[in-house]
Amino acid sequence: MLTESESAVAREVLLHGPLSRRTLAARLHLSPASLTRLARPLLSAGVLIELDDDGDGTVGRPSRPLDISPAAGTFVGVKLTGDRVHVVATDVRADLLDARDRPLDDPSPRGACLAIVEAVEALGRDDVRGVGVSLGGHVADGVAVHAPFLDWHDVPLARTLEDVLDVPVAIENDVVALAEAERWFGVGRGIPGFLVVTIGAGVGLGLVVDGRTVRTPDAGIGTVGHLPLRADGPPCPLGHRGCADALLTTTAIERRASRALGRAIGFDDAIALARAGDPVLRELFADTGDALGALCALATTLSLHSDVVLAGEGMQAFDLLRERTEAAVSQLRPPSASPVSLHPDHSGFTAWARGAAAVAIQAAMGRMELAR
């Protein structure tokens, strides 16, 4: 295991490298001697490598930049929903190498494990260093304590998959994993605090404070979905009128669109009709933008953070929501408050799976297993 100081060195190189020793020491507020001491075991273990001499314009011996080893291997991320398995392969910096998905015909724990193993093996990678799996619900210590979309309780998913895949497996709540990916490798890199708001089958909220992702028993289980946004809005399945779940989820939009048109319509078709100019659906999506703006205004005001990453499969409709979302945020925030920056991620389920891969990368760094 890495010490906390060694982890800080490896993490800084991973996120911002290659870095000269001089630059790295300055970023971490270390003396040259301290950096040399901390880097030595990382170099010996093959986690870090020294690149060719690179004169940086300063007087003295040329610097040999440090970088993560090219032998760091591949990491696999899996996003598990109630009916599909989404899988990605990434490098050690969570850059996408491959992305696939397949149906989940049997959502039982045994059926899901078999589907995950098949999906990972279908990638054909022989240098996998770790696998991350994300799913909606409460996750703790590799166990899916409660996964409502799968109807699971107390499923030891990590241990079961490790026994078959023979690589370390990390299990995490999907919103927490997405926040970790944004914190390490996305728009949140370098931002000490920000929010992640996800729109899809549910509404999720992730929070990063002082460079750390908030993890509590309530983190990622969808409590934000029941925040009231409109007193006269439709009810959600739990009977909460005008809450985020009743207005923003893909199923809620399908329900409202079908009622407005007098016939059943899916989310993708509703988007297509709105983009084609259907006045009823354009107004429905504008109304949805108002609700999303209200949610972002509430979340930023209560958290005291002004950067919001918007993600999830519902973001494929953001072009129809953006104008009204931004207007609602501006209207509901006091003039003296910091302006809110919205960062939409349009990659849908790929973003969820990449979040799982990021969690696997973090776990591998802690084990000093970025090289073999």
Buried (B, 14 or more C-beta within 10 A) or exposed (E): EBEEBBBBBBBBBBBEBBBBBBBBBEBBEBEEEBBEBBBEBBBEBBBBBBBEEEEEEEEEEEBBBBBBBEBBBBBBBBBBBBEBBBBBBBBBBBEBBBBBBBEBEEBEBEEBBBBBBEBBEEBEBEEBBBBBBBBBBBBBEBBBBBBBBBEBBEBBBBEBBBEBBEBBBBBBBBBBBBBBBBBBBBBBEEBEBBBBBBBBBBBBBBBBBEEEBBBEEEBBBBEBBBBBBBEEBBEBEEEBBBBBBBBBBBBBBBBBBBEBBEEEBEBEBBBEBBBEEBEEBBEBBBBBBBBBBBBBBBBBBEBEBBBBBBBBBBBBBBBBBBEBBBBBBBEBBEEEBEEBBBBBBBBBBBBBBBBBBBBBBBBBBEEBBBBE
